[in-house]
Amino acid sequence: MDQIMSQTGRMMQATFDWWQLGWQVAETMFAAQTVIGRRMTMMGQGLNRTGRMPYAEMSRFVPEKTAAFSKASTGALRAMTGGEVGPLPVAAMDTAVSGTLTMLDLSERMLAASTAWWTPLHAKATSNARRLRKR
């Protein structure tokens, strides 16, 4: 009975966590559109007025994305390998191949990796959107 209750609790928590991740993805997409719109407007205004090009803002485009995607990839890899960055541990591969990994276990691992991947992207996109809304 305890195992059934434990499984039910894990499934309920995973369902809530997947919903929360979906919300985070939607919020990231909305923030990204805000950032793109604000930056395009700033560049358009810079083209119309000499000396008003937002070079400081433009210099952030590539470095911030590189840093955010690097953190995202490292976080997802750590979530999938149990904290180790590098080749997958042999024990993890044996568990996956032998079939002892349940669907719930797999779902929880994928959720952990997806959440770890989206968190830095979400943080950067929403912080940029907040910063650019103030301008």
N, C-alpha and C positions, 0 to 999 in steps of 0.2 A: 504494500500500500504506500509506503514511504517513497519507493522508487517512482511509482505512478504520479504521486503528488510532486515530486521533484521534477519529473519530466514535464508535467503540466505547467509548473511554475517557470521552467526554462523556456517552454514554448511561448508562454504569455509574455515573458520578458523579451524574447527575440522578436516577437510580433511588434511590440511597442518600439523596440530599438530600430527595426526596419522602417517603421513609420517615421520615427524621428530622423533617420538618415535621409529619407525621401524629402522631408521638410527642409533639411539642411541643403540638399541638392537644389531644390527649387529656390531657396533663398540665395544661394550662390549664383544661380543663373540670373535672377532678377538684379542682384548687385552688379554682376558683370555687365549687364545691359546699361545700367546707370553709369558705370565707370566709362564704358565705351562712348555713350552719348555725351557725357560731360567733356571727355578728352577731345572728341571730334569737334565739339562746339568751341572749345578753347583754341584748337588749331585753326579752325575757320576764322575766328576772330583775329588770330595772330597773322593770318594771311592778308586780312583786310587792313590792318594797322601795322605800319612798319615798326619794328622793334618790340612788338607785343607777343611774339611767338613764345609759347610756354616751354622753353628748352629744359627747365628743371623737371617739369612733369614728363616731358618726352623721354628724358634720360632714364626714367623709371621703368619703362615698358618691358624691356627684355630682362634686366637683372631681377626684378621682382618675380617675374614668372619662372625664371630659372630656379631661384631659391625656393619658391613655393612648390614647384613640381619635384624638386629634389627631396624636400621634406616629405612630400606625399608618397613618393616611391619608397623611400627608406622606411617610413611608418608602416606602409602596407606590407613590405617585406618582413619587417620585425613581427608584425601581427601574425603573418602566415607561418613563420619559423619559430615562434615562441621566444622572440627577443634577440635571436642571433642574426646578424647580417652576414651573409656568405652563402655557401652551398647549403641546400636543405639537409637537416640532420637525417641520418640513416633511419633512426627510429620513427621519424615522422613519415618517411616514405614507406617503411614497412607497414605502418598502421594503415595508410591510405591504400596500399596494394592488397593487404590481407583481407580487407573488407570489414574490419572491426570498427570503422568509422561510421557512425550512424548519420542519417540525414540531418538530425538536429545538430550533431557535432559539426558537420560540414557547413551547415547554415550559420552556426555561431562563428566559425573560422572566417567564412566569407564576409560576414557582418563586421567582424573585427578588422579585417583587411580593408574593406570598403570605407568604414568609418575613419580608420587611420589615414586613408588616402585622401578623403574629402576634407578632413578637418583643417589642414593648413591652407588648402585652396579657399575654403569657406572663410577662414579668418582673414586672409589677404583681400579677397574680393569685398567682403563686407566692410573692412576697415577703410579700404580705398573709397568705397561708395560714401561712407560717413564723412570722410575727409573732403571729398569733392563736393558734397552737398553744402558744405559750409562756405564754399567759395562764392 
